[in-house]
Amino acid sequence: MRMRLLAASLALVLSGCSTLDSMTETVGSWVGAGPTRAKPAPLVEFTPSATLSEAWKADSGDSNGYLFRPQVDGDDVYAAGNNRVVSIAVSSGHINWKADADGKLSAGAGVGQGIVLAGGSKGELLALDQKTGQLRWKVALSSEVTGQMLVLADTVIVRTGDGHVQGLAVADGSRKWLYTRTLPVLSLRGSGGMAVRDDVLYAGFPGGKLVALNALNGAQLWEATVALPRGATELERVADVMGNPAVDQRQVCAVAYQGRLACFDRTSGSPLWARDTSSNSGLAMDDRNIYVSDDKDTVTVYDKSSGRAGWKQDKLARRQITAPLALGAWVVVADGEGYVHVLSADDGSFVARIKVDSGVRTAPVDIGPGFAVQTSKGSVVAFRLK
């Protein structure tokens, strides 16, 4: 308790919004003890019922502590690392081009309308030609670029660590609209995801809010509460929406740290159902279910119509698992030691497992065929699963 209060008091004197990788790491660093983690649960032995194999491996550059996630468009995968952006052929892993970012990157990649996007720790946003990697334009934003970048029609949508979400012109990066929000003192790295459907942008925020914006002009359509901050200290009151919201034709769902999993009517923002849980990574959705990786490293399935909880896979405790990827008959997560785990979507049992070169902190990506992960050492690894 004393350590917790000390950390909270230190947090209150910080200037602006501070981003935490995890509560444990932050408290340890403030009191001089360094990160302390409980020992990860041992790997469960099982008989594989699917074949998981590495298809190819490419280098995107060390993550340097940031959360990078590859994006696929057509026949290629695009990934950013510490100071570079790469284009990789899905079929072979061949590097089509590699571009020097001329600075430290903090987010990427985004892709669409012929450009590839990467964001910098000093607020710079780069747009590269999708075919050649040549710089199309570069603009300076208000603070560190965070999370996923989206391209919709002639608009680039990007957010920064100071609570700004803005739409920029695909052609030259000029500002089209700006949405601003005051953030709490503390937030978790990985909070503040976005998703877009039918010209509506859904954005999660630290403090437990989910907002729907008109993606073409930035006008707010509605605001909903995923979780309410509770507690006496700033640490206890962290209630951030984590990962990207999940959207289907009817609803949009989001999950918060120290909060809830909640689904809302996509048009009005009216609440449909909610379940108490806490996630520091995020969720995934398919035609039937929502899959959540919670902060105890348990994967739980919920019926997306009723919210009824189904199976739980709790044998990955303390392994720092990523948000899930729903992949047909399978659910894929990776962990902080570099293991990639494939679960059955029917009952959560282990189906396959493979090891990569270092920890994985962002959700696996469907690259059709197969999927890919990006490791903290900067490897983009593609897998075949059958």
C-alpha positions in Angstrom: 0.0 0.0 0.0 2.8 2.4 0.8 4.4 1.8 -2.5 1.1 2.4 -4.3 0.5 5.7 -2.5 4.1 6.8 -3.2 3.7 6.1 -6.9 0.4 8.0 -6.9 1.8 11.1 -5.2 4.7 11.2 -7.7 2.2 10.9 -10.6 0.3 13.9 -9.4 3.3 16.2 -9.9 3.9 15.1 -13.4 3.4 17.7 -16.1 0.8 16.6 -18.6 -0.4 13.1 -19.3 2.0 10.3 -18.5 1.9 6.9 -20.3 2.5 3.7 -18.3 3.5 0.4 -19.8 2.1 -1.3 -16.7 1.3 -0.6 -13.1 4.0 -2.9 -11.8 6.8 -1.5 -14.0 5.9 2.1 -13.2 5.8 1.6 -9.4 9.0 -0.3 -9.5 10.9 2.3 -11.5 9.7 5.2 -9.3 10.9 3.6 -6.0 14.2 2.5 -7.6 13.5 -1.3 -7.5 13.1 -1.8 -11.2 10.4 -3.9 -12.8 9.2 -6.8 -10.8 7.1 -9.5 -12.3 5.7 -12.7 -11.0 7.0 -15.8 -12.7 5.0 -16.7 -15.8 2.8 -19.8 -15.7 4.6 -22.9 -17.1 3.6 -23.9 -20.6 0.8 -26.4 -20.7 1.6 -29.7 -22.4 -0.9 -30.7 -25.1 -1.2 -32.7 -28.3 -1.4 -30.3 -31.2 -4.5 -30.6 -33.4 -3.4 -28.1 -36.0 -0.2 -27.5 -37.9 1.5 -24.1 -37.2 4.7 -23.3 -39.1 6.7 -20.3 -39.9 6.2 -19.0 -43.4 8.8 -16.2 -43.4 10.6 -13.7 -41.2 11.6 -10.1 -42.0 13.2 -7.3 -40.0 11.5 -4.0 -39.3 13.8 -2.7 -36.7 13.7 -2.8 -32.9 10.5 -1.6 -31.3 12.4 0.5 -28.7 9.5 0.0 -26.2 6.8 1.3 -28.5 3.8 -0.7 -29.7 4.1 -1.3 -33.4 1.6 -3.5 -35.4 1.9 -4.5 -39.0 -0.9 -3.8 -41.5 -1.8 -5.7 -44.7 -3.1 -4.2 -47.9 -3.4 -6.4 -51.0 -0.3 -8.5 -51.5 1.9 -6.8 -49.1 2.5 -6.2 -45.3 3.7 -2.9 -44.0 5.5 -2.5 -40.8 7.4 0.2 -38.8 10.1 -0.1 -36.3 12.4 2.2 -34.4 13.5 4.3 -37.3 12.3 2.6 -40.5 9.3 1.4 -42.5 9.3 -1.7 -44.6 7.1 -3.2 -47.3 7.0 -7.1 -47.3 5.5 -9.4 -49.8 2.9 -11.6 -48.2 3.6 -14.6 -50.4 7.4 -14.8 -49.8 8.6 -12.4 -47.1 10.6 -10.5 -49.7 11.4 -6.9 -48.7 9.9 -4.8 -51.5 11.4 -1.6 -50.1 12.8 -0.1 -46.9 12.6 3.5 -45.9 14.6 5.4 -43.3 12.3 7.5 -41.1 15.1 10.0 -40.2 14.0 10.0 -36.6 12.5 7.8 -33.8 9.1 6.3 -34.6 6.4 5.6 -32.1 3.5 4.3 -34.2 2.8 2.4 -37.4 2.1 1.2 -39.8 -1.0 2.6 -41.4 -1.9 2.1 -45.1 -4.4 3.1 -47.7 -5.1 5.2 -50.8 -1.5 4.6 -52.0 0.3 5.8 -48.9 1.9 4.2 -45.9 1.9 6.0 -42.6 4.2 6.1 -39.6 4.3 8.4 -36.6 7.2 9.8 -34.6 7.9 10.4 -30.9 8.2 14.1 -31.5 4.9 14.4 -33.3 6.0 14.0 -36.9 3.7 12.1 -39.3 5.2 10.5 -42.4 3.3 9.5 -45.5 5.3 7.2 -47.9 4.5 6.1 -51.4 3.0 2.6 -51.1 4.8 1.3 -54.2 8.2 2.8 -53.7 8.6 3.9 -50.1 9.6 7.5 -51.2 8.4 10.3 -48.9 5.2 11.9 -50.1 4.8 14.4 -47.3 5.7 15.0 -43.6 3.8 17.1 -41.1 4.4 18.1 -37.5 1.6 17.3 -35.1 1.1 18.5 -31.5 2.7 15.6 -29.6 3.8 11.9 -29.9 1.8 10.0 -32.5 0.1 7.0 -30.8 -1.8 3.9 -31.9 -3.2 2.9 -35.2 -3.5 5.3 -38.1 -6.4 5.0 -40.5 -7.1 6.0 -44.1 -10.7 6.6 -45.2 -11.3 8.0 -48.7 -9.3 11.2 -48.9 -8.7 11.5 -45.1 -5.9 10.2 -42.9 -7.0 9.8 -39.3 -4.3 10.0 -36.6 -4.2 10.6 -32.9 -1.5 12.0 -30.6 -0.7 11.6 -26.9 -2.2 14.9 -25.9 -5.8 13.7 -26.6 -6.1 15.0 -30.1 -7.7 13.1 -33.0 -7.4 14.7 -36.3 -8.3 14.2 -40.0 -5.6 15.2 -42.5 -5.8 15.3 -46.3 -4.3 12.3 -48.0 -2.8 14.5 -50.7 -0.6 16.7 -48.6 -1.2 16.2 -44.8 -3.0 19.5 -44.3 -5.5 19.5 -41.5 -9.2 18.9 -42.3 -10.6 18.6 -38.8 -9.5 18.3 -35.2 -11.2 16.7 -32.2 -9.7 17.4 -28.7 -10.2 15.9 -25.3 -8.7 16.5 -21.9 -6.9 13.4 -20.6 -6.4 12.2 -17.1 -2.9 12.5 -15.5 -2.0 8.8 -16.1 -2.8 6.4 -18.9 -1.7 3.0 -20.1 0.4 2.6 -23.2 -1.9 0.9 -25.7 -5.0 2.8 -24.7 -6.9 4.9 -27.2 -7.6 2.6 -30.2 -9.7 3.4 -33.2 -12.0 1.7 -35.7 -14.0 3.0 -38.6 -17.1 1.7 -40.4 -19.5 3.4 -42.7 -17.8 6.8 -42.4 -18.1 6.7 -38.6 -14.9 6.7 -36.4 -15.1 5.0 -33.0 -12.3 6.1 -30.6 -11.6 4.9 -27.1 -10.0 7.2 -24.6 -8.3 7.1 -21.2 -10.9 7.7 -18.6 -13.2 5.0 -19.9 -15.0 6.9 -22.7 -15.9 5.7 -26.2 -16.7 8.4 -28.8 -18.3 8.2 -32.2 -17.2 10.8 -34.7 -18.1 11.7 -38.2 -14.9 10.5 -39.9 -15.3 13.1 -42.7 -15.5 16.2 -40.6 -14.7 15.2 -37.0 -18.1 16.1 -35.5 -19.1 14.1 -32.4 -22.1 11.9 -32.9 -22.3 10.4 -29.4 -20.3 9.6 -26.3 -20.6 6.4 -24.2 -19.1 5.2 -20.9 -17.2 1.9 -21.0 -15.9 2.3 -17.5 -16.0 4.9 -14.6 -12.7 5.7 -12.9 -12.9 4.7 -9.2 -10.5 5.0 -6.3 -8.6 7.6 -4.2 -5.4 7.8 -6.1 -4.6 8.5 -9.8 -3.3 4.9 -10.2 -6.5 3.5 -8.8 -8.5 5.7 -11.1 -6.9 4.5 -14.4 -9.8 3.2 -16.4 -8.6 3.3 -20.0 -10.3 1.9 -23.0 -7.7 -0.6 -24.3 -6.9 -1.7 -27.9 -9.2 -1.0 -30.9 -13.0 -1.1 -30.5 -14.6 -4.0 -32.3 -17.4 -3.1 -34.8 -20.1 -5.1 -36.6 -23.2 -4.0 -38.5 -25.2 -3.6 -35.3 -22.9 -2.7 -32.4 -19.5 -1.4 -31.3 -17.8 -3.0 -28.3 -14.8 -1.9 -26.2 -13.0 -3.0 -23.0 -11.3 -1.0 -20.3 -8.6 -1.5 -17.8 -10.1 -1.7 -14.2 -13.5 -1.5 -15.9 -15.9 -3.4 -18.1 -16.5 -5.0 -21.5 -19.4 -3.0 -23.0 -21.3 -3.0 -26.2 -23.3 -0.1 -27.6 -25.7 0.5 -30.5 -23.6 1.7 -33.3 -26.0 4.4 -34.4 -27.2 5.9 -31.1 -24.5 4.9 -28.6 -27.2 3.3 -26.4 -25.8 0.6 -24.1 -26.7 -3.0 -25.1 -24.9 -5.0 -22.4 -21.8 -4.9 -20.2 -19.8 -7.3 -18.1 -17.3 -6.5 -15.4 -13.7 -7.3 -16.5 -10.3 -5.6 -16.8 -8.1 -5.7 -19.8 -4.7 -4.1 -20.5 -4.5 -5.3 -24.1 -7.9 -5.5 -25.8 -10.5 -7.7 -27.6 -11.5 -9.2 -30.9 -14.8 -10.1 -32.5 -16.1 -12.6 -35.0 -19.5 -13.5 -36.3 -20.6 -15.1 -33.0 -18.4 -14.0 -30.2 -16.2 -11.4 -28.5 -12.8 -12.6 -27.2 -11.1 -10.7 -24.4 -7.6 -11.0 -23.0 -7.9 -9.8 -19.4 -5.3 -8.3 -17.1 -4.8 -11.7 -15.4 -3.9 -13.1 -18.8 -7.1 -15.2 -19.1 -8.8 -15.3 -22.5 -12.6 -15.3 -22.1 -15.3 -15.7 -24.8 -18.6 -13.8 -24.6 -21.7 -14.2 -26.8 -21.7 -10.9 -28.7 -25.5 -10.7 -28.7 -26.2 -11.4 -25.0 -22.9 -10.9 -23.3 -23.2 -14.4 -21.8 -19.7 -15.7 -20.8 -18.5 -19.0 -22.3 -15.2 -20.7 -22.0 -12.1 -19.4 -20.3 -8.5 -20.2 -20.9 -6.6 -19.4 -17.7 -3.4 -21.4 -18.3 -1.5 -18.3 -19.6 -1.4 -16.5 -16.3 1.3 -13.9 -15.9 2.5 -14.4 -19.5 1.6 -10.8 -20.6 -0.6 -12.0 -23.5 -1.7 -9.7 -26.3 -5.2 -8.9 -27.5 -6.6 -11.8 -29.4 -7.0 -12.4 -33.1 -10.2 -14.2 -34.1 -9.3 -16.4 -37.1 -12.2 -18.6 -38.0 -12.0 -21.8 -36.0 -9.1 -20.4 -34.0 -8.2 -17.6 -31.6 -4.5 -16.5 -31.6 -2.6 -14.7 -28.8 1.1 -14.1 -28.3 2.9 -13.5 -25.1 5.8 -11.5 -23.5 8.2 -14.5 -23.8 7.6 -14.8 -27.5 5.3 -17.8 -27.6 2.4 -17.7 -30.0 -0.6 -19.7 -28.8 -3.5 -20.9 -31.0 -6.7 -21.8 -29.1 -9.9 -23.5 -30.3 -12.6 -20.9 -30.8 -15.1 -23.6 -29.7 -13.8 -24.4 -26.3 -10.6 -22.5 -25.7 -8.3 -25.5 -25.6 -4.8 -25.3 -26.9 -4.4 -26.3 -30.6 -0.9 -25.2 -31.5 2.1 -23.2 -30.2 5.3 -21.8 -31.7 8.2 -19.6 -30.4 9.5 -16.4 -32.0 12.7 -14.5 -31.2 11.4 -12.2 -28.5 8.2 -10.9 -26.7 5.2 -9.8 -28.7 3.1 -6.9 -27.3 0.5 -6.2 -30.0 -2.2 -8.5 -31.3 -1.4 -10.9 -34.2 -2.6 -9.7 -37.6 -4.6 -11.6 -40.2 -2.6 -11.5 -43.4 -4.8 -14.0 -45.3 -3.4 -16.6 -45.7 -2.2 -17.1 -42.2 -1.3 -14.4 -39.7 1.7 -12.4 -38.6 3.2 -11.0 -35.4 5.7 -8.3 -34.8 8.2 -8.9 -32.0 9.9 -6.4 -29.7 13.2 -7.1 -31.5 11.6 -5.9 -34.7 11.0 -9.2 -36.5 7.8 -9.5 -38.5 7.0 -13.3 -38.6 4.3 -14.8 -40.8 2.8 -18.2 -40.0 0.8 -20.9 -41.8 -2.0 -22.5 -39.8 -4.0 -25.5 -41.0 
